[in-house]
Amino acid sequence: MRFLLLLSALVLSTAAGTVESLANQCCATLSNIIPNNVFFPNDTAYMQEEITYYSAQQTSQKPACRVSPTTASEVSQIIDQATRLGCHFAVRSGGHMNWKGSSNIGPSGFTIDLEQLNSVSLSSDQKTATLQPGAPWSQVYDTLSPLNLTVVGGRASTVGVGGFLMGEIVLSNGTIVTASASENADLHWALGLGSTNYGVVTSYTLETFPLGDMWGGTISLDISQAPAILNYLANFTLKLADDPRGLSAVTLAWNETSRDYDLFVSTAYLLPVSFPPLFSGLEPFVPDATSDTLTITNITAITADFAAGDPSGFRTAWWTLTFELDPQTVLEVFQYGQELFSDLVAVNGTQWSLNIQPINQDFIKATEAANNPAGLEGDNLFLILEHVIWTDASLDDVIEARSREFLAWAEFIASERGVLNRFLYLNYADGSQPIYKQIGSSNLASLQEVKRQYDPDNLLGRLWKGGFKLP
């Protein structure tokens, strides 16, 4: 038995050494092709790129090298060499995915870092904006806001760009193609839930629309207001049918400073009007707010305000579910979380929250009309995000297991109550969640067919580590 264990350990060690040797070979090859854009562990640029991940678990991974292309052509060369040599790699744009290995890799491979692909440009008629994936939304808004323009984008300014009308994408063989409604339309459709399956997108073209000043910000309230605020959010979701220009999102969160729970309501409205009728249910709570940043300003300031509530650099775990508009189930899930994390919040640096956002019926109908592959269906909904942050690496296994236990309970109780919707929002999902198994068999089959057409040998499935993979 001891001999078998030693032999097994030797085989595993040899295999790991072989993979790492191949990774070093890939890095050397790429260094010869684009010598100024390949960085190794002792390089300052390597270390600077590593520390800019949102999640500390991702920062802890140390790839054999980091490759920072500045053009789509360089991305093409990198992918071509990686698939020819059989190199494992990861791809990072904004770096906001949370679990270890979602957009970084260890010494068994290299990481393509798209931060240098970060331009934002307008068409001559200003009707579309072309964005590169390394640009955070703050850069997009900073560019467009002075022109009283914007695009549909992220509510937190530090998150990377995604979503497009047309895109330029590098396929597994290094070919650069355009994906749009009129060109490679099947690929364009599949990229709506593409993750790491089809190729590396190097630019996005989005439609612009006029936007001057707007109203928004965040108020904080005592946690005892949670039942009333969740009822407000349910009514707000219904009222979006009459006025779709607003957002309210509720966060129930442990506050380490006060050693108690707080409640936050983040709000945005696309006109410079304070408390329009859409938000009439919120105004009575404002006199009791312990903090209030509601103001008329621009989208850059409001999204920065939202981002301030979600700092980077912590160890993180999160998951998502979607419920029908049932405030009581949300409250019970939150109460279960309070019990589940009661011992952990006593540990310095550990915090958790439950965020609830509206998905209204018109949004769902528009998604269905566009035949989006995510399979979103139903009536008015609550999108749920559970989020845990901590600092002590020795707690990783405990907290990640506790978070998934929480997910299992929340999913069970929502199903029992008949309020669980199948939709899983990919950007909020834990790596263990079955993103592609809940989209419907027809959508899944179509995604798989597109995969066979554009990556017939499944090179990206085998070599590109991280993200969500098609079954």
C-alpha positions as CSV (number, residue, x, y, z in Angstrom):
1,M,0.0,0.0,0.0
2,R,2.8,2.4,0.9
3,F,4.5,1.6,-2.5
4,L,1.2,2.3,-4.3
5,L,0.8,5.6,-2.5
6,L,4.4,6.6,-3.3
7,L,4.0,5.6,-7.0
8,S,0.8,7.6,-7.2
9,A,2.4,10.6,-5.7
10,L,5.4,10.2,-8.1
11,V,3.0,10.0,-11.1
12,L,1.1,13.1,-10.0
13,S,4.3,15.0,-9.4
14,T,5.6,14.1,-12.8
15,A,2.4,15.1,-14.5
16,A,2.3,18.4,-12.7
17,G,5.9,19.0,-13.6
18,T,5.2,18.2,-17.3
19,V,2.3,20.6,-17.4
20,E,4.3,23.3,-15.8
21,S,7.2,22.7,-18.2
22,L,4.8,23.1,-21.1
23,A,3.5,26.3,-19.6
24,N,7.0,27.7,-19.4
25,Q,7.6,26.6,-23.0
26,C,4.4,28.5,-24.0
27,C,5.5,31.6,-22.2
28,A,8.9,31.5,-23.8
29,T,7.3,31.1,-27.3
30,L,5.0,34.0,-26.6
31,S,7.8,36.1,-25.3
32,N,9.6,35.7,-28.7
33,I,6.5,36.7,-30.6
34,I,5.3,39.7,-28.5
35,P,8.4,40.4,-26.3
36,N,7.2,43.6,-24.7
37,N,3.9,42.1,-23.5
38,V,4.9,38.9,-21.6
39,F,5.6,39.3,-17.9
40,F,7.1,36.8,-15.5
41,P,6.6,36.5,-11.7
42,N,9.6,38.7,-10.9
43,D,8.4,41.5,-13.2
44,T,6.7,44.6,-11.7
45,A,4.0,44.5,-14.4
46,Y,3.1,40.9,-13.5
47,M,2.8,41.8,-9.8
48,Q,0.7,44.9,-10.6
49,E,-1.7,42.9,-12.7
50,E,-2.1,40.2,-10.1
51,I,-3.2,42.6,-7.3
52,T,-5.9,44.2,-9.4
53,Y,-8.3,41.2,-9.2
54,Y,-11.5,41.7,-7.3
55,S,-11.1,38.5,-5.4
56,A,-8.1,37.7,-3.2
57,Q,-8.4,34.0,-4.1
58,Q,-7.8,34.9,-7.7
59,T,-4.8,37.1,-6.7
60,S,-3.3,34.1,-4.9
61,Q,-2.9,32.2,-8.1
62,K,0.5,32.6,-9.9
63,P,0.5,31.7,-13.6
64,A,3.8,30.9,-15.3
65,C,3.5,34.3,-17.0
66,R,1.0,37.0,-17.8
67,V,0.5,38.1,-21.4
68,S,-1.0,41.6,-22.0
69,P,-2.0,42.1,-25.6
70,T,-2.7,45.5,-27.0
71,T,-4.4,44.6,-30.2
72,A,-6.8,42.0,-31.5
73,S,-4.0,40.7,-33.7
74,E,-1.9,40.0,-30.7
75,V,-4.8,38.1,-29.1
76,S,-5.0,36.1,-32.3
77,Q,-1.4,35.2,-32.1
78,I,-1.6,34.2,-28.5
79,I,-4.7,32.0,-29.0
80,D,-3.2,30.4,-32.1
81,Q,0.0,29.5,-30.2
82,A,-1.8,28.2,-27.1
83,T,-4.1,25.9,-29.1
84,R,-1.2,24.7,-31.3
85,L,1.0,23.9,-28.3
86,G,-1.8,22.6,-26.1
87,C,-1.2,25.3,-23.4
88,H,-3.6,25.8,-20.5
89,F,-4.6,29.5,-20.1
90,A,-7.0,31.8,-18.4
91,V,-8.4,35.2,-19.6
92,R,-9.0,38.2,-17.5
93,S,-10.7,41.4,-18.6
94,G,-12.2,43.3,-15.6
95,G,-11.2,40.6,-13.2
96,H,-14.4,40.8,-11.2
97,M,-15.3,37.0,-11.2
98,N,-15.0,35.8,-7.7
99,W,-14.0,32.2,-7.4
100,K,-10.4,30.8,-7.6
101,G,-9.6,29.9,-11.2
102,S,-12.5,31.8,-12.8
103,S,-10.2,34.2,-14.6
104,N,-6.7,33.3,-13.4
105,I,-4.6,30.2,-13.3
106,G,-1.6,28.7,-11.4
107,P,1.8,27.7,-12.7
108,S,0.3,25.0,-15.0
109,G,-0.7,27.8,-17.5
110,F,-0.5,31.4,-18.4
111,T,-3.1,34.3,-18.1
112,I,-4.1,36.6,-20.9
113,D,-4.7,39.9,-19.3
114,L,-6.9,42.2,-21.4
115,E,-6.4,45.4,-19.3
116,Q,-4.4,47.1,-22.0
117,L,-7.3,46.6,-24.5
118,N,-9.2,49.4,-22.9
119,S,-10.2,52.0,-25.5
120,V,-13.6,53.7,-25.7
121,S,-14.5,55.4,-29.0
122,L,-17.6,56.9,-30.6
123,S,-18.8,56.5,-34.2
124,S,-18.8,59.7,-36.3
125,D,-22.6,60.0,-35.9
126,Q,-22.3,59.2,-32.1
127,K,-25.0,56.6,-32.4
128,T,-22.7,53.7,-31.3
129,A,-19.7,53.3,-29.0
130,T,-17.0,50.7,-29.4
131,L,-15.5,49.5,-26.2
132,Q,-12.7,47.1,-25.5
133,P,-13.0,44.5,-22.7
134,G,-10.3,45.9,-20.5
135,A,-12.2,49.2,-19.9
136,P,-14.1,49.5,-16.7
137,W,-17.5,51.1,-16.8
138,S,-16.1,54.2,-15.1
139,Q,-14.0,54.9,-18.2
140,V,-17.0,54.4,-20.5
141,Y,-19.2,56.8,-18.5
142,D,-16.3,59.3,-18.1
143,T,-16.0,59.3,-21.9
144,L,-19.7,59.5,-22.8
145,S,-21.1,61.6,-20.0
146,P,-19.6,65.0,-21.0
147,L,-21.4,64.4,-24.4
148,N,-24.7,63.7,-22.6
149,L,-24.6,60.1,-23.9
150,T,-24.4,56.7,-22.3
151,V,-24.9,53.0,-23.1
152,V,-26.6,50.2,-21.3
153,G,-23.9,49.2,-18.8
154,G,-23.0,48.2,-15.3
155,R,-24.4,49.8,-12.2
156,A,-21.0,49.6,-10.4
157,S,-18.3,51.6,-12.2
158,T,-15.4,49.4,-11.3
159,V,-16.8,46.3,-13.1
160,G,-15.4,45.4,-16.6
161,V,-17.4,45.9,-19.9
162,G,-19.6,43.2,-21.4
163,G,-22.6,42.8,-23.7
164,F,-22.8,44.2,-27.2
165,L,-24.7,44.7,-30.5
166,M,-21.6,43.7,-32.5
167,G,-18.3,42.3,-31.4
168,E,-14.9,41.3,-32.7
169,I,-14.0,37.9,-31.4
170,V,-10.9,35.7,-31.7
171,L,-11.8,32.0,-32.3
172,S,-9.9,28.9,-31.1
173,N,-7.8,28.8,-34.3
174,G,-6.7,32.4,-33.9
175,T,-9.2,33.7,-36.6
176,I,-10.7,37.1,-35.9
177,V,-14.3,37.4,-36.9
178,T,-17.2,39.8,-36.4
179,A,-20.3,38.6,-34.6
180,S,-23.5,40.6,-35.1
181,A,-27.2,40.2,-36.0
182,S,-26.2,40.2,-39.6
183,E,-22.8,38.5,-39.6
184,N,-22.1,35.2,-37.8
185,A,-25.5,35.7,-36.3
186,D,-25.5,32.3,-34.6
187,L,-22.3,33.1,-32.8
188,H,-23.6,36.6,-31.8
189,W,-26.7,34.9,-30.3
190,A,-24.6,32.3,-28.4
191,L,-22.2,34.9,-27.0
192,G,-25.2,36.2,-24.9
193,L,-24.4,33.2,-22.7
194,G,-20.9,32.5,-24.0
195,S,-18.7,32.6,-21.0
196,T,-15.4,30.8,-21.9
197,N,-16.7,28.6,-24.7
198,Y,-16.5,30.3,-28.0
199,G,-13.6,32.8,-28.1
200,V,-12.0,35.9,-26.7
201,V,-14.0,39.1,-27.5
202,T,-11.7,42.0,-28.2
203,S,-14.2,44.8,-28.8
204,Y,-17.9,45.5,-28.3
205,T,-20.1,47.9,-30.2
206,L,-23.1,49.3,-28.2
207,E,-25.9,51.6,-29.1
208,T,-25.7,55.0,-27.4
209,F,-28.6,57.0,-26.1
210,P,-29.0,60.5,-24.7
211,L,-28.4,61.0,-20.9
212,G,-27.7,64.2,-19.1
213,D,-28.0,64.5,-15.3
214,M,-29.9,62.0,-13.3
215,W,-31.0,61.3,-9.8
216,G,-29.7,58.6,-7.5
217,G,-27.6,57.4,-4.6
218,T,-28.0,55.2,-1.5
219,I,-29.7,55.5,1.8
220,S,-29.1,53.3,4.8
221,L,-31.7,52.3,7.3
222,D,-32.1,50.2,10.4
223,I,-32.5,46.5,9.7
224,S,-35.9,46.6,11.4
225,Q,-37.2,48.3,8.3
226,A,-36.4,45.3,6.1
227,P,-40.0,43.9,5.9
228,A,-41.4,47.3,4.8
229,I,-38.6,48.0,2.4
230,L,-39.0,44.6,0.7
231,N,-42.7,45.3,0.3
232,Y,-41.7,48.7,-1.2
233,L,-39.3,46.8,-3.6
234,A,-42.1,44.4,-4.7
235,N,-44.4,47.4,-5.5
236,F,-41.6,49.2,-7.2
237,T,-41.0,46.2,-9.5
238,L,-44.7,46.3,-10.5
239,K,-44.6,50.0,-11.2
240,L,-41.7,49.7,-13.6
241,A,-44.3,48.7,-16.2
242,D,-45.4,52.3,-16.2
243,D,-42.0,53.9,-15.9
244,P,-39.0,51.7,-16.8
245,R,-36.4,54.5,-16.2
246,G,-35.5,53.6,-12.6
247,L,-33.7,51.1,-10.4
248,S,-34.0,50.3,-6.7
249,A,-31.9,47.5,-5.2
250,V,-32.0,46.5,-1.6
251,T,-29.0,45.1,0.4
252,L,-29.3,43.5,3.9
253,A,-25.7,43.3,5.2
254,W,-23.6,42.7,8.3
255,N,-21.8,45.8,9.3
256,E,-18.5,44.9,11.0
257,T,-18.0,48.4,12.4
258,S,-21.4,48.6,14.3
259,R,-21.4,44.8,14.9
260,D,-25.0,44.7,13.6
261,Y,-27.0,44.4,10.4
262,D,-27.8,47.4,8.2
263,L,-30.1,47.9,5.3
264,F,-29.2,49.8,2.1
265,V,-31.4,51.0,-0.8
266,S,-29.5,51.9,-3.9
267,T,-31.5,54.1,-6.3
268,A,-31.1,55.5,-9.8
269,Y,-33.5,57.4,-12.2
270,L,-32.6,58.5,-15.7
271,L,-34.0,62.0,-15.3
272,P,-32.9,64.8,-13.0
273,V,-36.0,64.5,-10.9
274,S,-36.0,63.7,-7.1
275,F,-38.6,61.1,-6.0
276,P,-40.7,60.8,-9.2
277,P,-43.9,58.7,-8.7
278,L,-42.0,55.5,-9.4
279,F,-40.2,56.0,-6.1
280,S,-43.1,57.4,-4.1
281,G,-43.0,54.4,-1.7
282,L,-39.4,55.2,-0.8
283,E,-39.7,58.8,0.2
284,P,-41.3,58.2,3.6
285,F,-38.2,56.2,4.8
286,V,-35.7,59.0,4.1
287,P,-36.2,60.9,7.4
288,D,-35.1,57.8,9.3
289,A,-32.0,57.2,7.1
290,T,-28.7,57.0,8.9
291,S,-26.9,58.0,5.7
292,D,-28.2,59.5,2.5
293,T,-26.3,60.2,-0.8
294,L,-29.4,60.8,-2.9
295,T,-28.7,63.7,-5.3
296,I,-29.0,64.9,-8.8
297,T,-25.7,64.3,-10.6
298,N,-24.4,62.3,-13.5
299,I,-24.1,58.5,-14.2
300,T,-20.3,58.5,-13.4
301,A,-20.9,59.8,-9.9
302,I,-23.8,57.5,-9.2
303,T,-22.1,54.3,-10.4
304,A,-19.0,55.3,-8.3
305,D,-21.3,55.6,-5.3
306,F,-22.6,52.1,-5.9
307,A,-19.1,50.7,-6.4
308,A,-18.0,52.2,-3.1
309,G,-20.2,49.7,-1.3
310,D,-18.4,46.7,-2.9
311,P,-14.6,47.1,-2.3
312,S,-12.2,44.7,-3.9
313,G,-9.3,42.7,-2.4
314,F,-11.2,40.5,0.0
315,R,-11.6,36.7,-0.2
316,T,-15.1,36.2,-1.6
317,A,-17.9,33.7,-2.2
318,W,-21.3,34.4,-3.8
319,W,-24.2,32.7,-5.4
320,T,-27.5,33.7,-7.1
321,L,-31.1,32.6,-7.3
322,T,-34.2,34.1,-8.7
323,F,-37.6,34.3,-6.8
324,E,-41.0,35.5,-7.7
325,L,-42.0,38.7,-5.9
326,D,-42.3,37.2,-2.4
327,P,-40.8,39.4,0.3
328,Q,-41.6,36.9,3.0
329,T,-39.4,34.2,1.5
330,V,-36.5,36.7,1.1
331,L,-36.9,37.6,4.8
332,E,-36.8,34.0,5.8
333,V,-33.7,33.3,3.7
334,F,-32.0,36.3,5.3
335,Q,-32.9,35.1,8.8
336,Y,-31.5,31.7,8.0
337,G,-28.3,33.4,6.8
338,Q,-28.1,35.3,10.1
339,E,-28.1,32.0,12.0
340,L,-25.8,30.3,9.6
341,F,-23.1,33.0,9.7
342,S,-23.5,34.0,13.4
343,D,-20.2,32.4,14.5
344,L,-18.3,33.6,11.4
345,V,-19.3,37.3,11.6
346,A,-17.6,37.3,15.0
347,V,-14.3,36.6,13.2
348,N,-12.5,39.8,12.3
349,G,-13.0,40.8,8.7
350,T,-15.9,38.4,7.9
351,Q,-19.0,40.0,6.5
352,W,-22.0,38.8,4.4
353,S,-24.9,40.4,2.6
354,L,-28.1,39.6,0.6
355,N,-28.8,41.8,-2.3
356,I,-32.2,41.9,-4.0
357,Q,-32.8,43.5,-7.4
358,P,-36.0,43.8,-9.5
359,I,-36.6,42.0,-12.9
360,N,-39.9,43.3,-14.2
361,Q,-42.3,41.7,-16.7
362,D,-41.4,44.0,-19.6
363,F,-37.7,43.2,-19.2
364,I,-38.5,39.5,-19.3
365,K,-40.7,40.0,-22.4
366,A,-38.0,41.9,-24.2
367,T,-35.5,39.1,-23.4
368,E,-37.9,36.5,-24.7
369,A,-38.5,38.5,-27.8
370,A,-34.8,38.8,-28.5
371,N,-34.5,35.0,-28.0
372,N,-31.8,35.4,-25.4
373,P,-30.2,32.0,-24.6
374,A,-30.3,32.5,-20.9
375,G,-33.9,31.3,-20.8
376,L,-35.3,34.0,-18.7
377,E,-39.1,33.6,-18.3
378,G,-41.9,34.2,-15.9
379,D,-43.5,37.2,-14.3
380,N,-42.1,40.0,-12.1
381,L,-39.1,38.6,-10.2
382,F,-36.5,39.2,-7.5
383,L,-32.9,38.6,-8.5
384,I,-31.0,37.4,-5.4
385,L,-27.2,37.8,-4.8
386,E,-25.6,36.3,-1.6
387,H,-22.1,37.7,-1.0
388,V,-19.6,36.8,1.7
389,I,-16.2,38.5,2.2
390,W,-13.4,37.6,4.6
391,T,-9.6,38.1,5.1
392,D,-8.4,34.9,6.7
393,A,-7.3,32.3,4.1
394,S,-7.5,29.5,6.7
395,L,-11.3,30.0,6.6
396,D,-11.7,29.5,2.9
397,D,-13.0,25.9,3.1
398,V,-15.3,26.6,6.0
399,I,-16.9,29.8,4.5
400,E,-17.2,28.4,1.0
401,A,-18.9,25.3,2.4
402,R,-21.2,27.4,4.5
403,S,-22.1,29.6,1.6
404,R,-23.1,26.6,-0.5
405,E,-25.1,25.2,2.4
406,F,-26.9,28.5,2.4
407,L,-27.5,28.2,-1.3
408,A,-29.0,24.7,-0.9
409,W,-31.3,25.8,1.9
410,A,-32.5,28.9,0.0
411,E,-33.1,26.9,-3.1
412,F,-35.0,24.3,-1.2
413,I,-37.2,26.7,0.7
414,A,-38.0,28.8,-2.4
415,S,-38.9,25.6,-4.3
416,E,-41.1,24.4,-1.4
417,R,-42.9,27.8,-1.5
418,G,-43.4,27.6,-5.2
419,V,-41.5,30.9,-5.8
420,L,-38.2,29.6,-7.3
421,N,-37.6,30.7,-10.9
422,R,-35.1,28.7,-13.0
423,F,-33.1,31.7,-14.1
424,L,-29.5,31.9,-12.9
425,Y,-27.7,35.2,-13.7
426,L,-24.3,34.1,-14.9
427,N,-22.4,37.1,-13.5
428,Y,-23.6,36.5,-10.0
429,A,-23.4,32.7,-10.1
430,D,-21.0,30.5,-8.0
431,G,-18.8,28.3,-10.1
432,S,-20.7,25.2,-8.8
433,Q,-24.1,26.4,-10.1
434,P,-25.5,24.7,-13.3
435,I,-25.8,27.7,-15.5
436,Y,-26.4,25.8,-18.7
437,K,-28.7,23.1,-17.2
438,Q,-31.5,25.5,-16.4
439,I,-31.9,27.4,-19.8
440,G,-34.1,24.8,-21.5
441,S,-33.1,21.9,-23.7
442,S,-33.7,23.8,-27.0
443,N,-31.4,26.6,-26.0
444,L,-28.7,24.2,-24.7
445,A,-28.8,22.2,-27.9
446,S,-28.5,25.4,-30.0
447,L,-25.5,26.6,-27.9
448,Q,-23.8,23.2,-28.3
449,E,-24.4,23.3,-32.1
450,V,-22.8,26.7,-32.3
451,K,-19.9,25.4,-30.2
452,R,-19.4,22.5,-32.7
453,Q,-19.3,24.9,-35.6
454,Y,-16.8,27.5,-34.2
455,D,-14.7,25.2,-32.0
456,P,-15.1,21.8,-33.4
457,D,-12.3,20.2,-31.5
458,N,-13.3,21.8,-28.2
459,L,-9.9,23.4,-27.9
460,L,-11.2,26.2,-25.7
461,G,-13.2,23.7,-23.6
462,R,-10.0,21.8,-22.8
463,L,-7.4,24.5,-22.7
464,W,-9.2,27.7,-21.5
465,K,-9.6,27.3,-17.8
466,G,-12.2,29.2,-15.8
467,G,-15.7,30.5,-16.5
468,F,-18.7,28.2,-17.2
469,K,-18.3,25.4,-19.6
470,L,-21.0,23.9,-21.8
471,P,-21.9,20.4,-20.8
